[in-house]
């Protein structure tokens, strides 16, 4: 499994930031009872953090894109194998390259 550490790091920061926010909601709604306050706090957290998580996991800004092809001939040694090509990263975009 390939891990995008930038996305993973942002997700961990987001996870840590959710704790004080949801704890504050629980403190404000504590008079409603623990179960009711927890359910409402989780719904509020879902409303907020769905959008943050969506950005983290779908943003093109955070993605490094690779092209993978089978049976590519290496220009250095001539071996035919699976080939990997960096297509897009920060300040690098070869997505429109007609002859990759």
ABEGO torsion letter per residue (X at the ends): XBBBAAAAAAAAAAAAAAAAAAAAAAAAAAAAEAAAAAAAAAAAAAAAAAAAAAAAAABAAABBBBBBBBGBBBAAAGBBBBBBBBABBBGBBAAABABX
